[in-house]
């Protein structure tokens, strides 16, 4: 059963952090961090709906200007999320350009920027192209159970980590995975088609079992359709299982409070993308720089019960021997990274 989320690191382990997550069978994607993203084609960038930024250090936020350049003049609303001070950072980046002709654009780019400090609410502001990206403060929204964004089928939770500044870690959760039993569908005498996406959306949105779902197709030139209740289709052709969970962790010190915060969102995660810039022998340097060693990254993955570990964000000092970091990460994890 192929998961809905298709994650890929944008750059190699020594490049800027950025994790692109495409949605299977949908023309949309999410992005974690905005480092150098030139490896992503404009087509892929235009699929983005949500972007989650850990913090505004250059290697995590440098790509904002390229994203802006690609999306400008298009009818797109992008939702950005970041830590304390993030709205100000976006405002300053947008304020660095002159926008005297944007009122002539047929389509409007809009940023809805969210800022979470770890509490029960999240600040928001809007920046609209036709208003020269002037800041419009919006009402704060509640945050329950660390959840920054939630839609039918997915949610993103966060934890505030200590990087000598607040830095966010994230967990992307597919709330449920809806699998179609094709042999049972054939037994009903109904073919596959676009109507199955409507069925999946209804399940993920928690629609009632008496909702009518219409299967429609063509038999040669003759249109056909059959009506079912959602509950009937759930019983006969669907298998609903917990979805994939993906963790993303960068730029934090290995200390008890950070470990507790990570455990709160990453317990049992299916795949953990985590920074591993330094070797075990450089533990003191890592502590001083508020970063992790490869062994510590593996140990965190083991502690939270991650099923698979993907270390990245390596220091350039290990360019000639990345295998050292992979090996030490596996040692901390307690098993091979490919498992």
LINVEN-V143215 format. One record per residue. D_CENTER is the distance of its C-alpha to the mean C-alpha in whole Angstrom. Layout:
# LINVEN-V143215
d_center
D_CENTER
D_CENTER
This chain:
# LINVEN-V143215
d_center
20
18
14
12
9
10
8
11
11
13
16
18
18
20
19
16
13
10
7
7
6
9
10
14
17
15
15
11
8
5
5
5
9
12
14
17
15
18
18
15
18
18
18
14
14
15
13
10
10
8
7
7
10
11
15
17
19
20
18
14
15
18
16
16
20
19
16
19
22
20
19
22
25
22
22
18
16
13
12
11
11
12
15
19
21
17
19
22
20
19
23
24
22
23
27
28
28
31
30
34
33
30
32
33
30
30
26
24
21
20
17
16
15
15
16
16
19
18
21
21
20
18
20
19
20
21
22
24
25
28
29
28
25
27
25
25
25
23
24
22
20
20
17
18
17
15
12
11
10
11
13
15
13
10
9
7
10
11
14
16
17
21
21
24
22
19
15
12
11
8
7
5
9
10
13
16
17
20
22
25
28
30
33
33
32
35
38
37
38
35
33
29
28
26
27
25
22
23
24
21
19
22
22
18
19
22
25
29
30
33
31
32
30
32
32
34
35
38
41
42
43
43
40
39
37
37
36
34
33
29
31
33
30
28
31
32
30
26
25
22
20
17
14
12
10
8
9
8
12
14
17
19
22
23
25
25
24
20
21
21
18
16
18
17
14
14
17
17
14
14
12
12
11
14
16
20
22
25
27
29
32
30
29
31
30
26
27
29
26
23
22
22
24
23
25
23
20
21
23
20
18
22
22
19
20
17
18
17
17
15
17
16
17
21
24
26
29
28
27
31
30
26
27
28
25
24
27
27
23
24
27
25
23
27
26
25
21
22
22
